[in-house]
């Protein structure tokens, strides 16, 4: 029997391309965290994360090389300064692995469902498993160190209930209590935005470029607005608001990262944020929640466009692989 190897599909090329850029950025950040880390327990989690990212880069490189596809340009030593004083305390490095692990699990699960060639499918399946394991290790250590804030508790249900009235979805007037999917999405949206505020706070201390400083400051204000809105919702439901456990930024004003790396990180986080907000919207059955999520999705889309323009203007934005312009090839344009 003749064995046939299918060419990579557009979804497989796109997924591998995006993962390559994400892992390359992750490697640089993890190298920085490891260089300054003083906590032995956190070091083991960072080393696991770094080894995983390096292996993924190697696997994608092998696939692209075999297919004759050029690799994306990687970040260089000019994008990170290990001699700069630490910008974050050790616990933030652990929070970073936790947050990125959670985001990767969700994002990679989506990409995995879009690939079929066996070597690529095996790669993404292993990534989902590795990300889950890394997330578990980071979460376990955060619980041990007392820096993990669990979602609000509610009484256990005593019986199965059915929705009896269409007013279940109303978000004005006399509203029903939040259900568990809605509470969950609100909690993790607030948690994600606290993570963003820590990053914005740190970068505002070190970035000198006026345009990028303005961009970061606007991102911080958007995150603060989301936290206010969703914490107010929780408070009105008598579920208490969610508060950060620590401020994990030092007082250093020396930049350890290039402006390019910083804006690339924001670009990546914006894309993930839109995904999570869209997921939250799909699970929210109260109209007031749906309205909030729709508003924030639009706001993030407009904000992301500003970051995109900065990267294009400065030659930092790599173009993903794309289909040929058939009309141009046919001489019709």
C-alpha positions, 0 to 999 in steps of 0.5 A: 500500500502506498503511503500518502502524506497530505500537504498542510492545510491553511488551518494547520499552517496558521495554527503552527505559525501563531503558536511559533510566535507565541512560544518564541515570545514566551521563551524570552519572558521565561528566560527573564523570569528565571534569571531573576527568580530566587524561589526554588519552588517557582523555579521548577515550574518556570523551568518546566514552562521554558523547556516546553516552549523550546520543544514546541519551537523545535517541533514546528521548525521540523515541520516547516523545514520539511514542508519548505515553509519559511519560519517566522522571524524570532525575537533577538537578544536586543529584545531582552536585557537580563542585566536590568533590575527585576521588574516583578517579584517572584510570585508574578512569574508564577502568576504568569505561568498560571495565566498563560497556561490557562489561556493556552489550554483554551486557545490550543483546544480550539486550534486542535479541533481545526487540524487533521494531519496526524503529525500536526494533530499529535503535536497540538494534542500533546500541547493541550495535555502539557498546558493542562499539566503546567496549569495544574502545577502552577495552580497547586503552587499558588494554592500552597503559597496562598496567592490563588483566589478561588471563585465565589462559593454558593450553597449546593443545589438541593434539587433539579429546577427548570426555567419556567418564565422567559423573564429568566433572561431579563437584566433590567428591573427585578433580575434573577440571581446569577447562575454558576456559568455566569459567576465563573465567567465574571470571576475569571474576567476580573482575574484576567484584568487584574493580571493585565493591570499588573503588566500595565503598571510595570510597563508604564514605569519603564516605557519612554516612547510617548505613543506606546505609553499612551497605548499602555495607559489606555489598556490599563483604563480598559481593564480597570473599567471591566473590573469595576463593572463586574465587581459591582455586579458581584457586590450587588449579588452579595457575592463580594468583589474580587480583590488582588492579593498582592502588587507584584511590581518592583520600583525599577524604572530600567527597561528589561524588554524592548518596546517591540516585545511589549507591544507584541505581548499586548497584541497577543493578550488582546486576541485572547481577551476577545476570545474569552469575552466571546465565550463569556457572552455565549454563556450569559443568559441575562441581557445586562451581562450580554450587553456588558460583554458586547460593549467590552468586545467592541472596545477591545477590538478598537483598542487592538487596532491601535496596537496593530497600527503601532506594529505596522508603522514600526515594521514589527508586524509579520504577515501570516501566510495567506492565499495567492491573489488569483485575480492578480495572477490572472492579470485581472488587477 
